[in-house]
Amino acid sequence: MKVRPLHDRIIVRRIEEGEQKVGGIIIPDTAKEKPQQGKVIAVGQGKFKDDGTRQPLDVKDGDTILFGKYSGQEIKIDGEEYLIMREDEVLAILDSK
């Protein structure tokens, strides 16, 4: 299924972190915190400004981002979990340099 978010919204797939161990104890999946990094899958066209023009988004498809712990709404598309959030919920874009 192809999904295109509206206005200043983006669709993000969480990047799963490796298995967490604390002092040799393996933490079960149910106790792990959800990762706060993700890869942008789709972006909207931008918000309309007062003069009727669109404000383009700073985030684009393929960017790796950081977002807040309680950001966005969880959605399922074709059995996979994604987040849909507004661009202003994005804290940073990670650069792979």
HELIX and SHEET records of a PDB file:
HELIX    1   1 ASP A   29  ALA A   31  5                                   3    
HELIX    2   2 GLU A   87  GLU A   89  5                                   3    
SHEET    1   A 6 GLN A  73  ILE A  77  0                                        
SHEET    2   A 6 GLU A  80  ARG A  86 -1                                        
SHEET    3   A 6 ARG A   9  ARG A  14 -1                                        
SHEET    4   A 6 GLN A  37  VAL A  43 -1                                        
SHEET    5   A 6 THR A  64  PHE A  67 -1                                        
SHEET    6   A 6 VAL A  90  LEU A  94 -1                                        
SHEET    1   B 2 LYS A  21  VAL A  22  0                                        
SHEET    2   B 2 ILE A  25  ILE A  26 -1                                        
SHEET    1   C 2 LYS A  47  PHE A  48  0                                        
SHEET    2   C 2 ARG A  54  GLN A  55 -1                                        
END                                                                             
